[in-house]
């Protein structure tokens, strides 16, 4: 086959690809923009994930490819993360959900286009990166493929294109025209404007024309280029055996580490778990237990990567397997030590999102190390699939757990407990609670909780001194707002409700941005709750401007 024939066949493939997926990509781009434009966590997000899955499986069907059976796991996981995004207002979880959805989508894409049974974690991440970069390199494909498609259609039918091509062009032309014409007509007639405003969101469309256009173009080019690159199947499926490293090298450095780990693990058992030996002065047992958990978490992660590298890059060796087993078992002890330290730390310094996440990460590492231990002695164990499944299931559980709710509930309970047991209340971190999302509202605005807080003692040193300073300020008579005391809950509602919820609804339109967590917060803001915190009698929730 000569170069000319190859070139003709390549052009024919590109033309056929645009005929199959050009209009679908345009419709998907409109759907993507409708769901996600200025709408990070609204009710449309689960529809976006479902629509993207429908687009992908339609793409597979048109390409003559049958979806693999285990695709159902990835599809269900993606949809659950989409639902989780709609159910929470926590920005950290929303961001992690989107990262998880992004990774799972690319794994789903690659899994169905390639024979990946023997791929390891390194090969998979290389394939994901190659797919992303290859799609970026193909960013001109929609334009060039459209030209080839138009040329082929004209040749077939005497300068006439097919119906889908006409529809696609008409849709692209209608968008800017519709926005301009509706703007002009609504400004020309007040009755027409009042009628159309509730249905077409004319003001919102006019204000966001540039952003909407960019979103449509981005999603069209992205979806089309990814599908074009996947269809080329440019990634090599063969996996070379990279276990070529001399095992003596790995044995040397892992043996040194394992000796250190065994010594460290013995100290943890004697000092931390049993608590039978005397600590260095001036340490107390509580101080010893409340430090080092982040360092131990990082060491656990290092061990995880270390064992992966040793298994994937060095020749098989019984001594190396034994040492890696010791390192894995020591990692279990480090996980337990880090978890115990973190729990004691939380008991004294309260709960935060990071501390909550660390506990989840330790659970995930525990299961990953277990999978690695199995893989050390059973080479055919599907380690990558196991890791993806475990992390996905654990993260879905974490994303639905509403950490902010439990953080607020636990920290407030700690405040009340310390109020009952201490004559002078310590300086609580109410500022951290102020930054919690609407997920925390059922715990903060709970009537029983508020009643308990309002009935608490009002002899807080900080609150008394601040109130006295404000009353004695001579400028107060001339400037009433100077150092004006305000309740913490007023600040919380202003920050979460007005600056977050109402702003989100205004920018993205209320019905698209409807979110279950934000709706729950509104329901918690009932008249009884409002009357309680507006009385300004709660020293626990006292702050200053």
N, C-alpha and C positions, 0 to 999 in steps of 0.2 A: 504494500500500500504506500503510494507516494505522499509527499507532503501536502499537495493540493487536495487530495481526497480526504486526508486527515483533517485539514482545515475546514473543508465543507461539512464533514460530519460533526465537528465541534460546533460550528455555527448552527447546524440543524438542532443539536442538543440544547443549546442555549435558547433558541427560538421556541422549541417545544416546552422547555422549562418555564419560560415566561407565560406561555399560553396556559399552562397548568396552574401556576402559582402567582402570577402577576395580580390578578383581580382578588384572589384570596388574601394576598399580602396587603392590598389597599384596604379591604374590609377589616382585616385584623388591625391595621394601623388606626383606623377610625375607632374601633372597639377599644383598643389600648388607651387611646387618648381620652375617650369618654370615661373609662374606668379610673385612670390613674392621674390625670392632669390635676395638679394641686390637691391631691387626695391621697395621702400616704396610708390611711388606715380606715377608709370608709366601707360602707356596705358593698360597694362595687368590687372590693379586692378579691373576695372569693369567686366572683364572676370572672374577674380577670384571669385568675389561675385556671379556672375551669375552661374558659374560652381559649387560653393558650394551649391547654392540653388537647382540646378539640381540634385546634388548628394543626398541631403536630401530628396527631393520629390521622387526620385527613391527608396531610402531606405524605405520611407513610403509605396510606392506602393508594393514593394517586401514583406513588413511586413504585407500586407493586411489591411492597415489603409488608410482611405480617409482623405485628407487634409481638415481642417475646412475652411469655407468660408472666415473668416476674416484673414486667413493666407496671402491673397493677399496684405493686408496693410503692414504687416511686410516684405514680399518679395520685394515689390516696394520700401519701405523705405531703405532697405539694399542696393538695387541696386542703388538708388539715392545717397547714401553716398559713394558707390564705384565710381560712376561717379564724384562726388564732389572731391574725393581724386585725381583723374586724372586731374582735372581742376585747382588745386591749388598747390602752392609751399610753403604755410605757414605751418611750422612744427607743430604749436599748433593745427591748424585745422585738419591736417593729423592725429595727435595723438588722438584727440577727435573723429574724424570719426571712427578710428579703435576701440576705446572703445565703441562707439555707435553700430557699426556693431557686435562686440562681444556680447554685452548685448542683442541686438535684435535677434541674432541667437539663443541664449539660450532660450529666451522667446518663439521664434517660435518652437524650439524643444519641450519644456515642454508643450506648449499650445496644440500641436497636439497629445501628448501621454497621457495627463491627463485631467480629467474633472475639470477645474479650474474656473468655473463660480463664485463660492463663495469665491475664494481666495482673500486675501488682499495683500497689498504691502509687509508686513512682511513675509507672507507665500511664496510669489513668490521669494523673495531674498533668503529665506531659501532653496527653491527648486533649485535655480540656484547654490548656494554654494554646496548643497548636490550632484548635478549632476557632478560638477567639481571634487569634492573630490572622489566621487564614481568612476568616470572615471580614476582618478589617481590610485585608489586602484586596478583597473582592468588592470594595465599596462602589465601584463603577458598574458592576454587573447589572443592576436594574435598568440603567440608561442604555447600555450597549445591547442588552437582551431585548429591550423594548424595540429598539431600532431594527434588530434582526427579525423580531416577530412581526413588526409592521411590514417590513419588506417581504417576508414570506407570505403574509396574508394577502397583500396586494397582488403578488404574482399568481396566487391560487385563484383569486376571484375578481379579476379585472379591476384592479385598483380599489377593491373594497375590503375593508377589514371585517373581522367577525364581531358579533354582538358583545362579548365580554370586553373587548378592547374599547369599543365605543362607550360602554357603561363606565369603564375605569376612567377614561378621559373626561366624561361628563361629570363624574363625582369630583374629580380634582378641580375642574373649572367651577363647579357649583359652590364650593366652600367659601372662597373669597367673595364671590358675587353675592351669595346669600347674606353674608355678614354686612356688606356695604349697603345692599338694597334695604334690608331690614332696619339698619341704622337710619337711613334717609327717610323711609316711610314712617317710622315711629316718631321722628322729630317733626315730620310734616303734619301729623294728625294726632292729637292728644287721646282721642277715643281709641284709635288703632293701637297707640302705644300702650295704653292701659290694658287692652285686650291681649296683646302679644307678649307683654312683659312676663306674665305668669307662666307662659308656655315655652317661650324661646330664650328667655334670659338674655335679652338683647344687650343690655348694658354690660353684663358679664362677658358675653361673646366679643363685644367691641373692645373692651379693656384688655382682653387676653388673646387678641387675634394673633400676635406674633408668637406668643408662647404656644398656642394651640397648633399653629402651622409647623413650628419646630418639632413639637411632640409627634405630630402625624408623620413628618418626613423621617424623623429618627427611627420610629418604630417600623415604618415601611422598609427603609433601607436595612435595618438590623434583621428583621424577620426574613426578608428575601435573601440577603447575603448569607445568613446562617444556613438556610435551606439549600442554597446553591453550593455552598462549600461541602455540606454533608453529602450531597448527591455525588460529588466528585470522588469521595472516599479516598482522600489523599494520605490518610494515616496508615502506616505500615502495621499490619495486625500481628506479625511475628514478634515474639519477645525473645531476645537473645539472653542466654544464661549469663548474667553478669557476676555470678559468684566465682570470680577468678582470683580474688585477693588471697594472699598467703595467710592461713588461719593463725600462724604463730604470732603475727602482728596483733591480730584481734585478741588472742589469748593473753598477750602481754599486758595491754592496757586495760582490758576488762578484768583481769585477775587482780590488778592493783586496785581498781575501783571496787571490786567485790569485797576485798579485804576491808577497805574503808567502810563500805556499806554494812558489813557484818558487825564491825566495831560500833558504828552508829546505832544499828538496830538493837544491839545488846544494851546500850545506854538507854535507849527509849524504853525498853522492857523494864529495866531496873529502876530508872528514875521517874519516868512519866507514868507508865502503866501501873507499876507496883508501888512506887513512891516510898521505897524502903531505905534509900541511902541519903546521906546528908549532902545538900547542895552547896556550891561555892558561895561564900559570903559576898554581898549582902542579899543574895537571891532568896525569895520565898518560893514555895511550890507553885502558888498562883501566878507569880511573875514569870517563872520558868515556863509554865504551860501556855501563857498568853503571848508567846513570841515565836517567830520562826515559821509560821504556817505558809507564808508566801514563798519563802526560800525552799521549803520542802515541796511545795507544789511545782516549782520550776525544776527541781531535781527529778521529780517524778516524770515530768515531760521530757527532760533530757534522757532519762532511762528508756522511755518509750521510743524515742527516735533512735537511740543507740542500739537497742535490740533490733529494730527494723533494719537499720543499716547493716549490722553484723549478719543478719539472716539473709539479706539480699545481695551483699557484695563480697562475702568471704566464702571460701570453700567449706563444705560440710566437714565438721570435726566433732568427735564425741566430747573432747575436753571443753571445746568452745560452747557446746550445747549445755554442758553442766554448769559452766560459769554464768551463761545467760540465764539459766534457771535460778541460780543463786541471786543474781541481780533482780530478776522478776519477783522472787519471794521477798527480798529486802524492800522492794518497792511497795509491796502490800503493807509492810510495817510502817513505811514512810507515809503512806496514805492514811493509815489509822492514826499516826502521830499528828499529822497535819489536821485531820478532821477533829481530833480531840482538842487540840490547841485552839482551833477556830471556834468550836462550841463554847469553850471556856471564855474566849475573848468576847464572843457575842453576849454571853451571860453578864459580863461586866460593862462592855461598851455598846451594847445594843446591836441591832441588826441593820445592815445596809444591803443594797442591791449587789455590790461587789462580793460581800461576804456570803450572801445567798448563792451567788453564782459559783464561788469557789467550792462550796459544798457539793454543788451539782457536778463540777468539773472533776472532783475527786471520785465521785461515783462512776463517772464515765471512764476515767483512767483505770479504775478497778476492773471494769468489764473488758477494756482493751487489753490490759495486761493478761487477763485470763485467756483471751483469744490468742495472744502471742505464745503463752505457755503451751497451749494445745498445738499451735503451728510448729513449735520447736521439735516436737516428737511425732507430729503427723503432717508431713510435708504437703499433702494434697488438701489439707483443710483450707477452705476458701476464705482466707484472712481478710482480703479487701472487702468482700461482700459482707462478712461478719461485722467488720468495723463500721461500714456505712449503715448497716441495719441497726446496730446498737446505738450509735451516736444519733441517728435520726429518731429512733423511738424515744430515747431519753430526752432529746431536745424538744420533741413535740410535747412530752409530758411537762417539761419545764416551761414552755411557752404558754401553756394553758393554766399554769399554777398561780398566776396573778401574784408575783413576788411583792409588789408594792402593798397589796392588801395585808399580807402576812407581816411585812415590815412594820406598817403602821399599827396593826393590832398588837404585835409583840412589844414594840417600843412604848406604846401608851400603857399597856399592862405593866411594864417595868416601871414607868413613872408613878403609877398608882401604888404599886407595891412599895416603892422606896418612900413615897409620901407617908405610908402607914408605919414605916419602920425607922425613919430618920427624922430627927428634930429639925434639921435644916436641909431642905431639898438641894441636891447638887444641881449644877447648871446643865439642864437637859439640852440636847441637840435638836431643838424644835425647828431650827433653820433647815436641817436635812429633811424633816417631814414636809416643810414648805415646798420642797422641790419634787415631791412625789406626784405621780400622775393621777388621773381620775380613777384609776384602779383602786386607790387607797380610800376613796370617798366612803364606801360602806363601813369601813372601820373607824374613820375619823368622825363622820357625821352620824354615827350610830346613837340613837337617843339614850340608850342605857349607858353608853360610854360617856356621853356628854353630861348626863346627870351625875355620874360618879365623879367626874372632873370638877364640876361646879360645887359639889358638896365637900371637896377636899379642903385642907387647911390653907390659909392665905398668909402664912408667915414666911414666905420665901424671902430670903435675904436680898436676892437680886431684884425681885419685884418691888419690895418695900423701898429700897434705896432709889430705884429708878422713879417710882411714883413720887417720893418725897422731893427728889431733885426737880421734877417737872412742876410740882406745886410751888416750890420756892423760887422758881425762875421768874425774875422781875419782868422779863420780856413777854411773858405770857399774857399780860393785860393788854399789850399793844399788838402782839402778833399771836393770835389765838392758836395757830397751827404749829407754833414752835415746840418741838419735842412732844408733839401730841401723842399720848399713849393710844395704842390700838390693839385690838385682840389679834392673836396669831391667826385665828380662823378667818377674820376679815381679809388678812393678807393671803391666806391659802385660797379662798374663794376668788379673790381678785386675780391672783396669778393663774390658777387652774381654769376657772370658769371664763372670765372675761378675756384674759390674754391668750388662752389656749383654745378653749372650745368655741367661743363666739368668733374668734379670728379665723379659725379653721373653717367654720361654717360659712363665713362671709367670703373667704377667698375661693372656696371650692364648691359653693352652693350647698344648702343645708341638706337636701335629700340625698345627694351623692355621698356626702361626708358623714352620714349617719353612722355612729359607732356605738356598739353595745355598752362599752365601759363609760363613755361620756353620757349616754342616755341614763345609765344607772346613777351616775352622780347627780343628774338633774332630779331624778326621782327622790334621792336622799335629801335634796334641798327643800324639804317640806316646811310649812309654816312653824311647826313646833321646833324643828332644828334651828331655824333662823331666829326665832325668838330667844332661844337659849344663848347662842353665841353673841347676839346683838346686845345682850345685857352687859357685856364687858366686865364680867365678874370672875373670869377664870385665870388665876396667876400662872397656871401651867402653860397657857397659850398666850402669854403676854409678850409683846415685842415693841420696839420703838421705830418710828419713821427715821 
